Amino acid sequence: PDIAYEVHQCARFSHNSRNSHEVKVKHIARYLKGPRDKGIIMKPEAKDLRIDIYADADFARLYNTGIKRDSVSVKSRTGILLAFGNVPILWSLKLQSEIALSTLEAEYIAFSQGMRDLVSARRLLSELGERMTYKVVNVSYVSKVWEDNTGTQNLANSKGPLMTSRTKHIAIKYHWFRSMVGPQIEIRRIDTKEQRADMFTK
């Protein structure tokens, strides 16, 4: 996960790479070669084996670095980290398919995309639990979604329609998960410094 951002940046230019991209790829290779005799030790928290997700986004971060007339330069980036027992098992980052008009919208799109991974992972855990006699207790059953944007948290937790000038245009596909929030999934506030998905967007 620590090289995901750099690899993503280089992969974006694989169809039209330049010398600067070659230099960066060599830099990544040297980074990986350095600690090749070491590894990442991951110790799951056995007391609380639940699936959590961290979702983050940056709002049009490429605007000042890319070609401003190119629509890609105003797209936001989504970063998602899925953890089981506090151990990362899946992570991804990508440019959002549509252009977000605010930080709230960019974060909400990332949040919705992360929820897709969370729902499928919860179903997989439930199926494995049935076949392997894994006891799914109430504490494990409730997943937590860690979000550092207060507006996104309020919008996702809202029980009724929340139509404001900033959110009324957001498509239905980004509201689909709201019925699951509560009994199955909790949305928790996390400080930006502790947001584990932040490494995929900066």
RONUGU-705669 format. One record per residue: residue number from 1; residue in one letter; x, y, z of N, C-alpha, C in turn. Coordinates in pm, 1 decimal. Atoms other than C-alpha are relative to their C-alpha. Example, Ala and Ser with C-alpha at 12.3 -4.5 7.8 and 13.67 -1.06 7.14 Angstrom:
<pts>
1,a,89.0,-119.0,0.0,1230.0,-450.0,780.0,90.0,120.0,0.0
2,s,-82.0,-119.0,-6.0,1367.0,-106.0,714.0,-77.0,109.0,73.0
</pts>
This chain:
<pts>
1,p,79.9,-123.5,0.0,0.0,0.0,0.0,83.1,128.3,0.0
2,d,-80.4,-121.9,-8.7,286.3,242.0,56.4,50.2,47.7,-135.7
3,i,-41.8,-45.8,133.2,370.3,253.9,-317.5,-120.1,15.2,-93.3
4,a,119.5,-0.7,85.1,10.6,249.5,-445.3,-17.7,133.8,-71.1
5,y,19.1,-132.6,60.5,-6.2,625.2,-506.4,98.7,22.7,-114.3
6,e,-102.2,-22.1,102.3,322.8,638.7,-699.6,-23.2,-89.4,-121.5
7,v,26.6,91.5,111.5,236.4,331.4,-908.3,-119.9,48.7,-81.5
8,h,119.2,-51.5,69.4,-104.3,480.3,-989.5,36.4,119.6,-87.8
9,q,-40.5,-117.9,76.7,54.3,805.9,-1102.1,76.8,-40.2,-126.5
10,c,-77.5,43.6,116.2,300.4,625.9,-1331.2,-87.7,-74.6,-99.9
11,a,86.2,78.9,88.5,34.6,391.0,-1469.7,-90.0,88.1,-85.5
12,r,84.8,-91.5,76.5,-174.7,688.0,-1581.9,65.3,44.1,-130.3
13,f,-72.1,-47.1,118.7,95.7,772.2,-1835.3,67.3,-114.9,-75.2
14,s,-63.3,114.6,66.6,181.0,419.8,-1955.4,-20.4,3.1,-151.6
15,h,25.4,-9.4,143.7,29.4,496.9,-2298.0,84.9,108.0,-66.3
16,n,-80.4,-109.6,55.1,249.2,806.5,-2339.7,104.2,41.8,103.6
17,s,-96.9,-24.1,-107.5,538.0,777.3,-2096.6,115.0,88.2,-48.2
18,r,-113.3,-88.4,27.1,827.5,1021.1,-2074.4,115.3,-38.3,90.5
19,n,-118.7,31.2,-78.6,1169.5,1022.4,-1921.1,-26.4,18.2,150.2
20,s,30.0,-23.6,-142.2,1033.3,1162.8,-1592.3,-72.4,-119.4,60.8
21,h,70.4,117.8,-51.2,806.8,858.2,-1560.1,95.8,-117.6,16.4
22,e,-100.1,106.0,-11.6,1097.8,622.4,-1623.8,83.9,19.5,126.6
23,v,-78.1,-31.1,-120.7,1296.4,796.9,-1350.3,-79.0,-38.6,124.4
24,k,83.2,31.8,-115.5,1003.2,756.6,-1110.8,-15.3,-150.6,19.3
25,v,11.3,145.8,-10.3,960.0,385.3,-1190.9,127.9,-59.5,57.8
26,k,-127.3,46.8,-56.1,1330.3,330.3,-1119.5,9.2,33.6,148.2
27,h,0.4,-40.1,-140.8,1287.7,520.5,-794.3,-84.3,-97.0,83.3
28,i,86.8,96.4,-69.0,1000.5,287.6,-694.3,71.0,-134.7,13.8
29,a,-71.6,128.6,-3.0,1209.8,-19.2,-784.7,112.0,2.4,103.2
30,r,-106.2,-11.2,-100.3,1501.9,106.7,-573.2,-58.6,-1.9,141.7
31,y,65.9,-0.2,-131.1,1262.1,168.5,-285.1,-35.5,-142.7,42.2
32,l,37.4,137.9,-30.9,1136.7,-191.3,-306.4,122.4,-88.6,22.8
33,k,-121.5,80.5,-13.1,1488.2,-331.4,-340.3,66.7,19.9,135.6
34,g,-67.3,-31.2,-126.4,1611.8,-159.0,-23.8,-38.2,-93.3,114.1
35,p,38.9,84.9,-114.2,1406.3,-342.4,242.2,-50.8,-138.6,-42.9
36,r,53.7,126.4,50.7,1362.3,-667.2,43.6,13.2,-115.0,99.8
37,d,-13.2,104.4,-101.3,1476.0,-872.3,345.1,-90.3,25.3,120.7
38,k,92.3,-32.2,-108.8,1208.8,-711.6,563.9,-143.3,-15.2,-48.7
39,g,139.9,12.4,38.1,831.5,-721.3,562.9,-88.7,79.7,93.4
40,i,98.2,-67.0,-84.2,517.2,-580.6,715.8,-66.2,-105.5,87.8
41,i,62.3,94.3,-92.7,398.9,-765.2,1025.6,-140.1,50.7,31.4
42,m,138.8,-37.0,-23.6,21.9,-759.8,1051.5,-59.5,-93.1,104.4
43,k,58.4,78.4,-108.2,-138.2,-873.9,1374.3,-146.6,36.9,15.5
44,p,143.2,-31.4,-14.3,-517.9,-895.7,1366.1,-40.9,6.8,146.1
45,e,54.6,-10.1,-134.7,-710.6,-794.2,1674.3,-104.9,-109.6,16.9
46,a,86.2,118.8,-10.4,-862.9,-1130.9,1768.2,-128.9,28.3,76.9
47,k,119.9,-29.2,-78.4,-1109.9,-973.4,2011.5,-110.4,61.8,-84.5
48,d,99.1,-73.8,79.7,-1281.1,-772.0,1739.5,27.9,-20.5,-148.5
49,l,-23.5,31.8,140.3,-1264.8,-942.1,1399.2,-116.2,49.0,-85.6
50,r,104.5,-56.9,85.1,-1492.7,-707.5,1212.3,64.6,65.6,-121.7
51,i,-48.5,-64.2,121.4,-1461.8,-552.6,869.6,-30.0,149.1,7.8
52,d,13.5,-146.0,0.8,-1401.9,-177.2,867.6,52.8,54.3,-132.1
53,i,-48.9,-62.6,122.0,-1338.2,61.4,584.3,38.3,145.8,26.1
54,y,-45.5,-138.6,-3.8,-1150.3,387.5,549.2,-13.2,54.8,-141.8
55,a,19.4,-60.7,131.8,-1252.1,613.0,259.9,42.3,146.0,4.3
56,d,-47.6,-138.1,5.0,-1091.7,938.2,155.4,3.6,45.8,-146.0
57,a,-7.0,-56.5,134.6,-1080.1,1170.5,-145.3,73.8,132.9,5.2
58,d,-53.8,-134.6,14.1,-890.8,1471.6,-265.7,-79.8,68.7,-109.7
59,f,86.0,-74.4,91.9,-1084.6,1739.5,-447.1,83.1,71.0,-106.5
60,a,-65.4,-62.1,116.4,-943.1,1825.4,-794.6,145.7,34.3,26.8
61,r,-138.9,-25.8,-37.8,-586.9,1791.8,-671.1,92.0,17.3,-121.2
62,l,-85.2,-7.9,119.4,-448.0,1760.8,-1024.3,-11.6,133.1,-72.8
63,y,28.4,-122.6,75.3,-579.1,2103.4,-1128.1,122.3,90.1,-16.6
64,n,-116.3,-88.3,6.8,-261.3,2296.0,-1046.4,122.6,-65.9,-62.1
65,t,-116.8,69.6,51.6,-26.8,2027.7,-1179.6,-17.9,-46.8,-144.0
66,g,25.1,50.2,134.5,-193.4,1908.8,-1500.8,-32.8,112.0,-97.7
67,i,41.8,-96.5,101.9,-311.6,2076.1,-1819.1,-141.3,45.7,34.7
68,k,127.0,-48.7,-54.5,-598.6,2297.2,-1703.1,-116.8,-16.0,-95.8
69,r,111.7,16.7,93.5,-800.9,2260.7,-2023.0,-38.9,-147.3,-16.9
70,d,30.6,142.5,5.6,-791.4,1880.3,-1988.2,-97.0,-34.1,113.1
71,s,101.3,30.9,-102.5,-1099.5,1747.1,-1804.5,53.9,-91.0,109.1
72,v,-57.7,89.3,-101.6,-885.6,1488.1,-1623.7,61.1,79.8,114.1
73,s,-69.2,-79.3,-101.4,-708.3,1767.5,-1436.7,-92.2,46.7,111.9
74,v,91.8,-42.7,-105.7,-1023.6,1853.2,-1239.6,-72.2,-118.4,65.0
75,k,60.3,116.9,-64.6,-1115.6,1497.3,-1144.6,64.2,-23.3,136.1
76,s,-48.9,29.3,-134.5,-1082.7,1398.8,-780.4,46.2,-144.9,6.9
77,r,-54.7,134.4,-17.3,-904.4,1090.1,-655.2,-64.6,-67.3,121.1
78,t,59.1,78.3,-108.0,-1062.1,817.4,-439.8,104.1,-95.3,57.4
79,g,-85.5,96.7,-67.9,-866.0,617.1,-182.5,-82.3,-79.9,98.9
80,i,79.7,88.6,-85.0,-1015.2,315.9,-4.4,90.7,-105.1,62.6
81,l,-72.3,106.6,-68.1,-870.0,78.7,254.8,-99.5,-82.7,80.2
82,l,88.9,93.0,-69.6,-1063.2,-227.2,378.2,83.9,-80.2,98.1
83,a,-77.2,69.4,-103.6,-944.9,-381.8,704.1,-85.4,-104.9,69.6
84,f,66.2,106.7,-75.7,-1036.5,-708.3,878.3,81.6,-23.8,126.4
85,g,-75.2,9.6,-124.6,-942.0,-719.4,1244.2,110.5,102.1,7.0
86,n,-94.4,-112.3,5.0,-760.5,-389.3,1187.5,123.2,-28.6,-86.3
87,v,-108.3,32.6,92.6,-538.2,-552.7,921.5,-46.3,29.5,-141.8
88,p,41.6,-30.0,137.5,-551.5,-413.9,565.3,-6.6,-126.9,-85.5
89,i,13.3,115.4,89.0,-684.5,-676.9,323.6,-28.5,43.4,-144.1
90,l,28.1,-50.0,134.3,-784.2,-460.4,26.7,16.5,151.4,0.3
91,w,-12.0,-145.2,13.7,-692.3,-112.8,-90.5,-2.6,34.7,-147.7
92,s,5.6,-43.5,138.7,-748.6,83.3,-405.6,-0.1,151.9,-6.3
93,l,10.7,-142.2,27.2,-713.4,428.2,-550.3,-19.7,18.4,-148.7
94,k,25.6,-28.1,141.1,-839.9,572.3,-875.4,-62.0,138.1,-12.6
95,l,67.3,-126.4,27.1,-962.1,888.5,-1036.6,-149.4,-25.4,-9.3
96,q,145.0,14.9,6.4,-1334.2,939.8,-1000.8,-47.6,16.9,-144.0
97,s,46.0,1.4,138.8,-1532.8,882.9,-1318.9,-66.0,131.2,-41.9
98,e,60.4,-128.9,33.3,-1718.9,1213.5,-1297.4,65.9,111.4,79.3
99,i,-62.5,-115.3,-64.1,-1616.7,1561.9,-1192.5,-84.2,43.4,118.9
100,a,68.7,-45.6,-120.9,-1709.4,1650.8,-834.9,4.3,152.4,5.9
101,l,10.3,-145.8,-5.8,-1821.3,2007.1,-769.0,42.4,58.2,134.6
102,s,-40.7,-47.5,-132.3,-1711.2,2026.6,-405.9,74.6,-111.8,72.0
103,t,-68.0,99.9,-82.8,-1503.9,1850.9,-141.6,-100.2,-99.9,55.1
104,l,105.1,87.6,-50.9,-1825.6,1712.5,8.3,-38.0,-104.9,-103.8
105,e,40.6,93.8,104.1,-1924.1,1556.2,-323.4,110.3,-101.3,-30.0
106,a,-111.6,90.9,25.6,-1577.7,1409.3,-385.1,10.5,-104.5,111.1
107,e,-6.8,91.6,-114.1,-1573.9,1257.1,-35.3,-118.1,-97.4,-0.8
108,y,120.2,84.6,0.4,-1929.2,1124.4,-73.9,8.7,-106.8,-109.6
109,i,-20.0,97.1,107.7,-1844.2,956.6,-405.8,98.4,-108.1,45.2
110,a,-97.1,96.6,-52.2,-1539.3,792.3,-243.6,-65.2,-89.7,105.1
111,f,70.6,73.1,-105.7,-1755.9,690.1,51.6,-90.2,-107.5,-61.3
112,s,91.8,92.8,65.5,-2014.0,527.4,-177.5,74.7,-113.6,-68.9
113,q,-78.9,104.0,65.2,-1748.5,341.9,-375.4,59.6,-96.4,102.3
114,g,-51.6,86.2,-106.6,-1595.9,212.6,-53.4,-106.4,-91.4,57.6
115,m,109.1,80.9,-53.1,-1934.1,90.7,64.2,-26.8,-123.2,-86.5
116,r,17.9,116.2,87.7,-1956.3,-138.4,-240.3,94.9,-112.1,40.6
117,d,-96.9,100.4,-44.1,-1638.5,-315.3,-129.8,-37.1,-55.5,136.8
118,l,36.4,43.4,-134.3,-1760.1,-327.5,229.3,-116.1,-98.8,-2.3
119,v,117.9,87.5,5.7,-2097.0,-483.6,143.7,37.0,-138.1,-54.3
120,s,-39.1,130.3,56.3,-1941.0,-755.7,-72.9,90.3,-77.0,95.8
121,a,-87.5,67.1,-96.4,-1674.4,-829.3,191.8,-80.9,-54.9,117.5
122,r,85.1,48.2,-108.4,-1943.2,-860.5,460.0,-76.1,-125.8,-42.4
123,r,69.3,119.4,49.7,-2134.7,-1108.5,243.6,94.6,-119.4,-5.3
124,l,-99.3,106.9,6.0,-1817.3,-1310.3,186.6,29.6,-53.1,140.0
125,l,-26.1,42.3,-137.7,-1745.1,-1316.0,561.6,-115.8,-83.1,54.4
126,s,117.2,75.2,-45.6,-2100.2,-1434.2,629.5,-2.6,-139.9,-60.6
127,e,-2.7,131.6,65.7,-2068.8,-1716.9,374.1,111.2,-87.3,56.3
128,l,-109.6,76.1,-59.0,-1730.5,-1822.0,511.4,-33.7,-44.5,141.7
129,g,39.6,34.7,-135.6,-1872.4,-1812.6,861.3,-91.8,-120.0,5.3
130,e,91.1,114.0,4.7,-2146.4,-2056.4,765.9,72.9,-129.9,-31.2
131,r,-71.1,120.4,42.1,-1905.6,-2300.5,603.0,109.6,-41.1,97.7
132,m,-112.5,30.0,-89.5,-1626.5,-2275.5,860.0,-39.9,9.1,146.9
133,t,55.6,-12.7,-136.6,-1848.9,-2245.8,1169.2,67.0,114.4,76.7
134,y,-53.4,-120.9,-64.0,-1703.6,-1899.7,1239.0,-115.2,71.7,68.5
135,k,106.8,-61.4,-77.0,-1911.0,-1742.1,1511.0,-0.5,150.5,-23.1
136,v,15.0,-143.7,24.3,-2031.1,-1399.6,1399.0,-78.1,59.5,115.5
137,v,65.6,-60.9,-115.7,-2105.3,-1207.2,1716.9,-44.2,140.1,-35.8
138,n,56.5,-131.9,29.4,-2286.0,-875.9,1738.7,107.7,105.8,-21.6
139,v,-106.6,-99.2,12.5,-1964.8,-677.2,1783.3,67.1,-11.7,-136.1
140,s,-64.7,22.2,129.2,-1810.4,-834.2,1472.0,-91.8,35.1,-115.4
141,y,95.6,-18.4,108.8,-2127.4,-793.8,1270.8,-13.3,145.8,-42.3
142,v,14.4,-143.0,30.0,-2136.2,-414.2,1292.4,132.2,54.3,-52.1
143,s,-120.0,-58.4,60.5,-1883.2,-261.9,1052.7,3.5,149.8,27.2
144,k,-17.3,-143.3,-19.6,-1743.2,85.2,1101.8,63.2,59.5,-125.6
145,v,-54.1,-73.9,113.6,-1681.3,330.0,818.9,61.5,127.6,55.1
146,w,-70.6,-114.4,-57.4,-1420.0,587.9,911.9,10.2,110.6,-104.5
147,e,8.8,-113.0,91.9,-1473.7,926.7,750.1,50.1,126.0,69.1
148,d,-55.6,-121.4,-61.0,-1283.0,1250.6,810.3,-69.6,127.5,-45.6
149,n,72.9,-116.9,47.7,-1530.3,1482.4,635.6,-136.4,5.2,68.7
150,t,123.1,-10.5,-78.6,-1812.6,1602.1,862.6,-123.5,8.6,-88.7
151,g,114.5,-12.8,89.9,-2043.1,1698.2,573.8,-41.2,-133.8,-59.0
152,t,28.6,132.8,54.0,-2015.3,1350.7,421.0,-61.9,-88.8,106.1
153,q,54.4,79.7,-110.3,-2079.6,1190.8,758.4,-145.1,38.1,27.6
154,n,137.3,-45.1,-24.7,-2392.8,1401.8,813.4,-93.8,-42.5,-112.7
155,l,82.0,38.4,114.5,-2521.2,1331.7,462.6,-28.2,-149.4,-0.1
156,a,17.5,145.6,-0.7,-2466.6,956.9,492.5,-87.3,-46.4,116.2
157,n,79.0,38.0,-117.6,-2627.5,943.0,839.2,-142.9,51.4,-5.3
158,s,133.4,-59.5,7.3,-2931.9,1142.8,735.6,-103.7,-104.8,-37.1
159,k,105.5,97.2,25.3,-3250.3,934.9,748.3,-95.7,46.8,-109.7
160,g,92.3,-52.5,100.2,-3461.0,1160.4,530.0,74.1,58.2,-117.8
161,p,-66.0,-63.6,114.7,-3391.6,1331.6,199.1,71.3,127.3,43.3
162,l,-78.3,-117.9,-36.2,-3120.8,1590.4,234.6,33.6,74.5,-127.8
163,m,-16.3,-71.1,125.5,-3159.9,1821.0,-59.5,43.8,143.6,27.5
164,t,-52.3,-135.2,-11.3,-2940.5,2126.0,-46.1,61.1,36.6,-135.1
165,s,-60.2,-44.1,125.6,-2776.2,2329.4,-318.7,128.1,-76.6,-31.4
166,r,-124.6,73.4,20.3,-2463.3,2121.1,-268.3,-21.4,-148.2,-28.1
167,t,18.3,144.7,10.3,-2619.7,1775.7,-274.8,-116.3,-44.4,-88.1
168,k,119.7,43.2,71.5,-2942.1,1777.9,-478.4,30.5,-60.2,-136.8
169,h,-33.7,51.6,132.3,-2761.6,1695.9,-803.8,70.7,-135.3,3.8
170,i,-73.3,126.7,-9.3,-2581.7,1385.7,-670.3,-91.5,-114.2,-43.6
171,a,81.4,106.4,58.5,-2704.3,1080.4,-858.5,-42.4,-102.8,104.1
172,i,54.5,102.1,-89.8,-2906.4,802.0,-697.8,104.6,-106.0,32.8
173,k,-97.5,107.6,-23.5,-2615.1,560.7,-734.2,91.1,28.7,119.1
174,y,-81.8,-30.8,-116.5,-2436.7,743.3,-453.3,-81.3,4.0,129.7
175,h,83.1,3.6,-120.5,-2731.3,718.6,-210.5,-45.5,-141.8,35.1
176,w,55.6,134.8,-13.6,-2796.1,343.0,-241.6,25.7,-63.4,136.9
177,f,-39.3,68.0,-123.5,-2622.4,244.8,85.0,-68.8,53.9,125.5
178,r,49.4,-68.3,-119.7,-2814.6,478.0,317.3,-95.0,-86.3,83.1
179,s,90.5,86.8,-75.5,-3069.1,209.3,412.2,76.1,-97.8,89.1
180,m,-79.4,94.0,-79.8,-2785.5,-4.8,553.5,63.4,65.9,121.7
181,v,-62.9,-71.0,-111.7,-2652.6,262.8,785.6,-89.8,-11.3,122.1
182,g,77.8,17.0,-123.8,-2763.8,190.8,1141.1,21.7,-137.2,58.4
183,p,-13.1,131.8,-61.7,-2813.6,-176.0,1223.6,124.2,-76.8,-43.0
184,q,-113.0,77.7,49.6,-2531.5,-313.2,1006.8,130.1,78.9,-5.6
185,i,-118.5,-81.1,26.1,-2295.3,-25.2,948.3,-8.5,131.0,76.9
186,e,-9.4,-126.8,-72.3,-2186.0,266.0,1166.1,100.7,90.2,-70.4
187,i,-91.2,-97.4,58.2,-2025.5,580.8,1032.1,63.7,77.2,114.8
188,r,-72.2,-62.4,-109.5,-1759.0,716.1,1264.4,90.6,110.6,-51.9
189,r,-89.1,-113.1,31.6,-1563.1,1040.2,1262.9,142.2,-38.4,35.9
190,i,-141.5,24.3,-27.1,-1186.8,1011.5,1237.6,78.8,123.7,-39.6
191,d,-82.7,-115.3,30.6,-922.3,1281.2,1241.9,78.6,-25.5,-128.5
192,t,-71.0,13.4,126.5,-751.3,1346.5,909.6,138.0,-61.9,18.1
193,k,-133.0,54.1,-25.8,-413.8,1260.7,1064.5,-4.1,-150.7,23.0
194,e,13.4,143.1,-25.6,-545.2,913.9,1154.1,-71.7,-73.2,-112.8
195,q,70.3,60.5,113.0,-725.9,852.8,823.9,98.1,-86.4,-79.6
196,r,-94.8,91.6,63.0,-550.8,543.5,687.9,-6.5,3.2,-152.0
197,a,12.9,-8.8,145.9,-682.0,597.7,334.3,61.6,127.2,-56.3
198,d,-57.2,-128.0,44.3,-518.2,941.0,321.2,126.4,-21.1,-84.1
199,m,-124.9,27.4,73.0,-194.8,784.6,189.7,-25.9,-30.4,-147.9
200,f,31.2,31.6,138.5,-377.5,693.3,-133.4,-43.0,124.3,-78.9
201,t,50.5,-118.9,68.7,-486.8,1048.3,-215.5,99.1,115.9,0.6
202,k,-95.2,-111.3,-9.0,-180.9,1262.0,-137.6,136.9,-42.7,-52.8
</pts>
